[in-house]
């Protein structure tokens, strides 16, 4: 494994643990429930907060999947190669977005998942 990939692997592992902790905290918060108040404004506020929490959790789940996929690619020895064209992904791009799967050129064709 390249030295640069070892550093990225360490960062990804740290990010994975952070995301798992955030998701666990979100599940605990959801299990405790916010409940609803006796006033419409309170109900609207609580509903808005719950929707925001759900969006944050979904984003954390997607990011966790991407991080775990990147870690699996490191283990397989395929990390750093674009999933579309197979060319090496720019190391500067990997330092900034260590879980990216596409080179810049191919990422433009994947607007829904540009990483």
C-alpha positions as MATLAB code, in Angstrom:
seq = 'XXXXXXXXXXXXXXXXXXXXXXXXXXXXXXXXXXXXXXXXXXXXXXXXXXXXXXXXXXXXXXXXXXXXXXXXXXXXXXXXXXXXXXXXXXXXXXXXXXXXXXXXXXXXXXXXXXX';
ca = [
       0.000    0.000    0.000;
       1.316    3.429   -0.923;
       2.219    5.780    1.924;
      -0.305    8.333    0.648;
      -3.029    5.684    0.705;
      -2.104    4.747    4.278;
      -2.686    8.347    5.392;
      -5.973    8.492    3.489;
      -7.001    5.162    5.019;
      -6.353    6.565    8.497;
      -8.455    9.645    7.720;
     -11.257    7.523    6.282;
     -11.261    5.282    9.356;
     -11.526    8.339   11.601;
     -14.336    9.714    9.464;
     -16.125    6.350    9.608;
     -16.040    6.352   13.416;
     -17.280    9.949   13.558;
     -20.161    9.143   11.202;
     -21.107    6.030   13.164;
     -21.201    8.082   16.361;
     -23.343   10.761   14.694;
     -25.755    8.132   13.411;
     -25.969    6.449   16.814;
     -26.710    9.825   18.408;
     -29.389   10.510   15.810;
     -31.033    7.134   16.419;
     -31.044    7.769   20.164;
     -32.601   11.189   19.618;
     -35.236    9.682   17.320;
     -36.006    6.897   19.802;
     -36.509    9.420   22.580;
     -38.909   11.267   20.313;
     -39.568   14.941   20.367;
     -43.279   14.640   20.872;
     -45.645   17.388   20.017;
     -46.777   20.352   22.023;
     -50.185   21.826   22.562;
     -49.730   24.716   20.170;
     -49.621   24.625   16.371;
     -46.453   26.699   16.224;
     -44.718   24.259   18.569;
     -45.895   21.334   16.454;
     -44.582   22.986   13.282;
     -41.240   23.705   14.931;
     -40.876   20.112   16.163;
     -41.853   18.705   12.769;
     -39.288   20.962   11.102;
     -36.582   19.849   13.533;
     -37.435   16.190   12.942;
     -37.272   16.669    9.168;
     -33.877   18.348    9.480;
     -32.608   15.523   11.704;
     -33.778   12.943    9.171;
     -32.014   14.788    6.339;
     -28.777   14.963    8.355;
     -28.991   11.257    9.171;
     -29.610   10.318    5.529;
     -26.625   12.365    4.454;
     -24.469   10.740    7.148;
     -25.625    7.289    5.981;
     -24.711    8.079    2.354;
     -21.343    9.445    3.410;
     -20.685    6.409    5.624;
     -21.418    4.123    2.680;
     -18.997    6.109    0.488;
     -16.293    5.997    3.175;
     -16.707    2.246    3.678;
     -16.616    1.692   -0.081;
     -13.372    3.681   -0.321;
     -11.867    1.629    2.523;
     -12.832   -1.589    0.747;
     -11.183   -0.322   -2.444;
      -7.999    0.402   -0.494;
      -8.015   -3.168    0.823;
      -8.648   -4.542   -2.693;
      -5.878   -2.419   -4.184;
      -8.229   -0.603   -6.566;
      -8.360    2.701   -4.654;
      -7.420    5.754   -6.657;
      -8.573    4.387  -10.011;
     -11.649    5.929  -11.632;
     -14.588    3.517  -11.643;
     -15.509    4.583  -15.194;
     -12.326    4.963  -17.196;
      -9.844    3.221  -14.888;
      -7.381    6.100  -15.061;
      -5.738    7.307  -11.851;
      -7.703    9.933   -9.923;
      -5.650   13.061   -9.284;
      -3.972   12.683   -5.844;
      -4.991   16.263   -4.974;
      -8.634   15.287   -5.572;
      -8.220   12.229   -3.340;
      -6.712   14.360   -0.568;
      -9.711   16.695   -0.682;
     -12.407   14.047   -1.250;
     -10.832   10.775   -0.090;
     -13.987    8.791   -0.864;
     -14.313    9.942   -4.493;
     -14.762    7.244   -7.134;
     -14.324    9.192  -10.348;
     -11.719   11.373  -11.992;
     -12.822   14.956  -12.639;
     -13.673   14.249  -16.273;
     -15.870   11.229  -15.522;
     -17.442   12.896  -12.475;
     -19.060   15.439  -14.784;
     -21.125   12.575  -16.237;
     -22.285   11.515  -12.771;
     -23.978   14.639  -11.474;
     -26.046   12.625   -9.007;
     -22.879   11.165   -7.473;
     -20.007   13.379   -8.532;
     -17.624   11.844   -6.030;
];
